[in-house]
Amino acid sequence: MLKPIQIKENLYYVGVNDRSKELFENLWPLPKGVSYNSYLIVDEKTALFDTVDICYSDRFFQKLETALDGRQLDYVVINHMEPDHSGSLGLLKAKYPNVQVVGNKRTADMIQGFHGITDNVMLVSDGDQLPLGKHNLVFYLTPMVHWPETMMTYETTDKIIFSGDAFGTFGTLDGGITDAQLHPERYYDEMIRYYSNIVGKFGSPVQKALEKLNNLDINYICSTHGPVWTLPQQIEKVVNIYDKLSRYEGNEGVVIAYGTMYGNTEQMAETIAHELAVQGIKEVIVHNVSKRSDSYILRDIFKYRGLIVGSPTYNNKLYPNIEYLLSKIESREMKNRYFGYFGSFTWAGAAVKRLAQFAEDTKFEVVGTPVEMKQSMQLDNYTACVELGKAMAARLILDRKQ
């Protein structure tokens, strides 16, 4: 029998770890796995917050039954309907037929669509409250963080925010559940990768959600992925991470993403990277798009203000992996990036022209003069790459004075 983990009096963790799945949403690598977090408050009334992926429902129900200790489940609050969190809802309703499902109007539409559930559904609006006894719940609608039905639930007595996917991370919970029980630093990059991959398009809705939370006193952040944040300095840090990412504010540094077939375009990337270092830019991240998943490249683009992309001409277009990466950047509607670009060709050049179109479409600030190389590196190409590196470094250094 699997047992729940008590986070504090009357609050239990009944979530699970997934160490088997290779790709989150069948897109994003999970080398460190992922957790699906669900929580239970036991009071005069009992309330469950989200469920777990249906693949792990057996473990989830063992923990839930033990935590309930023979009591009925009164409420299940659905903060987010994505199947990794609502997947076990149909089974939960079968097991506890009198449970009231709590969600907003958008949630109700999805509950019916995914699970055929229409009875005992309690609709809530922004600011509505639900007393459990000693504990009281307040609901805050946070649409498009990152689905239209998403909401957060605030418990007023112990000052807990059940935040849905917000403030979540990739990575399993290995032993510890709270940030006080583990080294939270190992989750920061995975939080940024989670945000950039999953939430990244929705900067404005995230800002609106943060405004709603701004005046709340928060002692616990219970996300649906990753650790429970309890330490004041950690709560401040993870909220600041979301604030900065949703404003598209990058740190000083440059991501160089390039495609290469036979190494010639790679030489251009290496030359630019070295010059950036010579000019005093210490955070230079170089990605060969054929060797590195877009998941990590997007993470780094969200982290740093400088972006330089290089591509050979391929079938009179961009290198396919570069084309794919650029489409993902565009779909996230990123802002506030400095952009440089370079390309190569053998008999007919197209890559640089297409990178210029990307710059125009994204409205990134173009820095330096684009470099186009025919066939292999010559002195003039080398010098042009050095100048591009210098220009990007100068633009970043200018920000230090502001």
C-alpha positions in Angstrom: 0.0 0.0 0.0 1.4 3.3 -1.1 1.0 6.1 1.5 0.5 9.8 1.0 3.1 12.3 2.2 2.0 14.8 4.7 3.2 18.3 3.8 1.7 19.9 6.8 -1.3 19.3 9.1 -4.4 18.5 7.0 -2.4 18.8 3.7 -1.3 15.7 1.8 0.7 15.0 -1.3 -1.0 12.2 -3.4 0.9 12.8 -6.6 3.2 10.4 -8.5 6.5 10.4 -10.4 6.8 9.4 -14.1 10.3 8.0 -14.9 9.2 6.1 -18.0 7.9 8.8 -20.4 10.5 9.8 -23.0 8.7 12.9 -24.3 6.4 15.3 -22.6 3.4 16.1 -24.9 5.3 13.7 -27.2 7.6 16.6 -28.0 9.9 17.6 -25.1 12.6 15.3 -23.7 12.3 14.1 -20.2 15.8 12.9 -19.2 15.0 13.5 -15.5 11.3 12.4 -15.8 8.4 14.5 -14.5 6.0 14.5 -11.5 2.2 14.8 -11.7 1.2 16.5 -8.4 -2.1 16.1 -6.7 -3.0 17.4 -3.2 -5.7 16.7 -0.6 -7.0 18.9 2.2 -8.7 17.0 5.0 -11.1 19.2 7.0 -14.8 19.1 7.9 -15.0 18.7 4.1 -12.3 17.0 2.0 -11.0 18.6 -1.2 -8.7 17.1 -3.8 -6.8 19.4 -6.1 -6.3 17.9 -9.6 -5.6 14.2 -10.3 -2.8 12.5 -12.2 -2.1 10.9 -15.6 -4.4 7.9 -16.0 -1.3 5.7 -16.5 -0.6 6.2 -12.8 -4.1 6.1 -11.4 -3.5 2.9 -9.4 -0.7 4.5 -7.3 -2.7 7.7 -7.0 -5.8 6.0 -5.7 -3.8 4.0 -3.1 -2.4 7.2 -1.7 -5.8 9.0 -1.8 -7.6 6.2 -0.1 -5.0 6.1 2.7 -5.1 9.8 3.2 -8.9 9.8 3.3 -8.8 7.0 5.9 -12.4 5.9 5.2 -13.9 9.3 4.7 -15.7 10.3 1.5 -14.3 12.8 -1.0 -16.4 15.9 -1.0 -14.8 18.0 -3.7 -12.3 17.7 -6.5 -11.0 21.1 -7.7 -9.8 21.0 -11.3 -7.4 23.8 -11.8 -6.3 22.5 -15.2 -7.9 20.1 -17.6 -4.8 18.8 -19.5 -4.9 15.0 -19.4 -1.7 14.7 -17.4 -3.7 16.3 -14.5 -7.3 15.4 -15.3 -6.7 12.0 -16.8 -7.9 10.1 -13.7 -11.0 12.2 -13.2 -13.4 9.7 -14.9 -12.1 6.9 -12.7 -12.3 9.2 -9.6 -16.0 10.0 -10.4 -16.7 6.3 -10.7 -15.0 5.6 -7.4 -16.6 8.5 -5.6 -19.9 9.1 -7.4 -21.1 11.9 -5.1 -18.0 14.0 -5.3 -18.6 17.5 -6.5 -16.3 18.6 -9.4 -15.3 22.2 -9.0 -14.3 24.3 -12.0 -15.2 27.3 -14.1 -17.5 27.3 -17.2 -14.7 26.4 -19.5 -13.7 23.6 -17.3 -17.2 22.2 -17.3 -17.2 22.1 -21.2 -14.0 20.1 -21.2 -15.1 17.8 -18.4 -18.1 16.8 -20.5 -16.0 16.6 -23.6 -13.2 14.4 -22.2 -15.1 12.4 -19.6 -18.8 12.8 -20.3 -19.4 14.2 -16.7 -22.3 16.5 -16.4 -23.7 15.9 -12.9 -22.4 17.3 -9.6 -20.4 20.0 -11.3 -20.0 23.2 -9.3 -19.2 26.2 -11.4 -17.1 29.0 -9.9 -16.1 32.5 -11.1 -13.3 34.8 -10.3 -13.2 35.5 -6.5 -15.8 32.9 -5.5 -15.2 31.1 -2.2 -15.7 27.6 -0.9 -15.4 26.9 2.9 -14.1 23.5 4.0 -14.3 24.1 7.7 -11.1 25.6 9.1 -9.9 26.0 5.6 -11.4 28.4 3.0 -10.8 28.3 -0.8 -10.8 31.3 -3.1 -10.7 30.8 -6.9 -8.8 32.9 -9.3 -9.3 32.5 -13.0 -6.0 32.6 -14.9 -7.0 31.9 -18.6 -4.3 31.0 -21.0 -1.8 30.0 -18.3 -1.6 28.0 -20.5 -5.1 26.7 -21.5 -8.3 28.8 -21.5 -9.9 27.1 -18.5 -6.9 27.3 -16.1 -7.4 28.7 -12.7 -5.6 28.8 -9.3 -7.0 28.1 -5.9 -5.9 30.0 -2.8 -6.4 28.5 0.7 -6.7 31.4 3.1 -5.9 29.8 6.5 -2.5 28.3 5.7 -1.9 30.6 2.7 -1.5 28.0 0.1 -1.7 28.6 -3.7 -2.6 25.6 -5.8 -1.2 27.0 -9.0 -1.9 24.5 -11.7 1.0 24.3 -14.1 2.3 27.7 -13.1 5.7 27.6 -11.3 6.1 24.0 -12.3 9.2 22.2 -13.6 10.3 19.1 -15.4 12.0 16.5 -13.2 10.8 13.9 -10.8 10.7 14.4 -7.0 13.4 12.1 -5.8 12.8 11.6 -2.1 11.9 15.1 -1.1 8.6 16.8 -2.0 9.3 20.3 -0.7 12.1 22.7 -1.5 13.3 22.4 2.1 13.9 18.6 1.6 16.1 18.9 -1.5 18.4 21.1 -3.5 16.0 23.4 -5.3 18.8 24.8 -7.5 18.6 21.7 -9.7 15.1 22.6 -10.8 15.7 26.2 -11.9 16.8 25.4 -15.5 14.1 22.8 -15.8 11.6 25.4 -14.7 12.8 27.7 -17.4 12.7 24.9 -19.9 9.2 24.0 -18.9 8.1 27.6 -19.2 9.8 28.2 -22.6 8.5 24.9 -24.0 4.9 24.9 -22.7 3.9 28.3 -21.5 6.2 30.6 -23.5 3.7 32.0 -25.9 1.5 33.4 -23.1 3.6 36.1 -21.5 0.7 38.6 -21.3 -1.7 36.1 -19.6 1.0 35.1 -17.1 1.5 38.8 -16.3 -2.2 39.2 -15.6 -2.1 36.1 -13.4 0.8 37.4 -11.4 -1.1 40.7 -10.8 -3.9 38.7 -9.3 -1.5 37.0 -6.9 0.4 40.1 -6.1 -1.5 41.0 -2.9 -1.8 37.4 -1.6 0.3 36.3 1.3 1.7 32.9 0.1 3.4 30.4 2.4 3.1 27.4 0.0 3.1 27.1 -3.8 1.7 23.7 -4.8 2.2 23.3 -8.5 1.2 20.4 -10.6 4.8 19.6 -11.5 8.0 19.7 -9.5 8.6 20.7 -5.8 6.3 22.3 -3.4 7.7 25.7 -2.8 7.7 26.6 0.9 10.9 28.6 1.7 10.3 32.4 1.5 13.4 32.9 -0.6 12.4 30.1 -3.0 8.9 31.4 -3.3 10.3 34.8 -4.2 12.7 33.3 -6.7 10.3 31.2 -8.6 7.8 34.0 -8.8 10.6 36.3 -10.1 11.6 33.7 -12.7 8.0 33.6 -14.0 7.8 37.4 -13.9 11.0 37.8 -15.9 10.3 35.1 -18.4 6.8 36.4 -19.1 8.2 39.9 -19.7 10.7 38.3 -22.2 13.6 39.9 -20.2 16.8 38.0 -21.0 20.1 38.0 -19.2 23.3 39.2 -20.8 24.5 36.5 -23.1 24.2 35.1 -26.6 22.7 31.9 -28.0 24.3 30.8 -31.3 22.1 28.2 -33.1 23.4 26.9 -36.3 22.9 24.1 -38.9 25.7 22.6 -40.8 26.2 19.8 -43.2 30.0 19.6 -43.7 31.3 22.0 -41.1 31.7 25.2 -43.1 28.8 27.0 -41.4 30.0 25.6 -38.1 33.3 27.4 -38.6 31.4 30.7 -38.9 29.6 30.0 -35.6 32.9 29.2 -33.9 34.5 32.4 -35.1 31.6 34.5 -33.9 31.5 32.7 -30.5 35.2 33.3 -29.9 35.0 37.0 -30.7 32.1 37.4 -28.2 34.3 35.9 -25.5 37.2 38.2 -26.5 34.9 41.1 -26.1 33.9 40.1 -22.6 30.7 38.2 -23.1 31.0 35.2 -20.8 27.6 33.5 -21.4 27.9 32.2 -24.9 25.8 29.1 -25.6 26.5 27.4 -29.0 23.9 24.8 -30.3 24.2 22.6 -33.3 20.6 22.2 -34.1 21.1 18.6 -35.5 22.6 17.5 -32.2 20.5 19.4 -29.6 16.7 19.3 -29.1 14.8 22.5 -29.7 13.6 22.1 -26.1 17.0 23.2 -24.7 17.7 25.8 -27.4 14.4 27.5 -26.6 15.2 27.4 -22.9 18.5 29.3 -23.6 16.9 31.8 -26.0 14.5 32.7 -23.2 17.4 33.0 -20.8 19.6 35.4 -22.9 19.0 38.6 -24.9 21.3 37.9 -27.8 20.4 35.4 -30.5 22.6 34.6 -33.6 21.3 32.1 -36.1 23.3 30.5 -38.9 22.2 28.3 -41.7 23.4 26.8 -45.0 21.2 27.0 -48.0 19.3 23.7 -48.4 17.1 23.1 -51.4 17.0 26.8 -51.9 15.6 27.3 -48.4 16.9 27.2 -44.8 18.4 24.1 -43.3 15.3 22.1 -42.2 16.2 22.0 -38.5 16.8 25.8 -38.5 13.4 26.3 -40.2 11.8 24.2 -37.5 13.5 26.1 -34.7 12.5 29.5 -36.1 8.9 28.4 -36.4 8.9 27.6 -32.7 10.4 30.9 -31.8 7.8 32.8 -33.9 5.0 30.8 -32.3 6.0 31.9 -28.9 5.8 35.6 -29.9 9.1 36.4 -28.3 10.2 40.0 -27.8 13.2 42.0 -26.7 15.9 40.0 -28.4 19.0 41.2 -30.3 19.4 39.3 -33.5 22.3 38.6 -35.8 22.5 36.1 -38.6 24.8 34.4 -41.1 24.6 31.8 -43.8 26.5 29.8 -46.4 25.9 28.4 -49.8 27.7 26.6 -52.6 26.1 27.8 -55.9 23.0 29.8 -55.0 22.4 31.5 -51.7 18.9 31.7 -50.0 19.5 31.2 -46.3 20.5 34.8 -45.4 17.6 36.2 -47.3 15.2 34.0 -45.4 16.8 34.8 -42.0 16.3 38.5 -42.9 12.6 37.8 -43.4 12.5 36.1 -40.0 14.1 39.2 -38.4 11.4 41.3 -40.0 8.6 39.1 -38.9 9.7 38.9 -35.3 10.7 42.6 -35.1 13.8 41.6 -33.3 16.5 44.3 -33.2 19.0 43.4 -35.9 22.6 43.8 -34.7 25.7 43.9 -37.0 25.9 43.1 -40.7 24.7 39.7 -41.8 27.4 37.4 -43.1 27.0 35.3 -46.2 29.7 32.9 -47.2 30.2 31.1 -50.5 31.6 27.6 -50.2 34.3 27.9 -47.5 35.9 30.3 -45.0 38.1 32.9 -46.6 39.7 35.9 -44.9 36.9 38.3 -45.8 34.3 35.9 -44.4 36.4 35.4 -41.2 36.7 39.2 -40.7 32.9 39.6 -41.3 32.1 37.0 -38.6 34.5 38.7 -36.2 32.7 42.0 -36.8 29.3 40.4 -36.2 30.6 39.1 -32.9 31.9 42.5 -32.0 28.6 44.2 -32.9 26.6 41.8 -30.7 29.0 42.2 -27.8 28.9 46.0 -28.1 25.0 46.0 -28.1 24.9 43.9 -24.9 27.6 45.9 -23.2 25.6 49.0 -23.9 22.8 47.7 -21.7 25.2 47.6 -18.7 25.3 51.4 -18.7 21.6 51.8 -18.7 
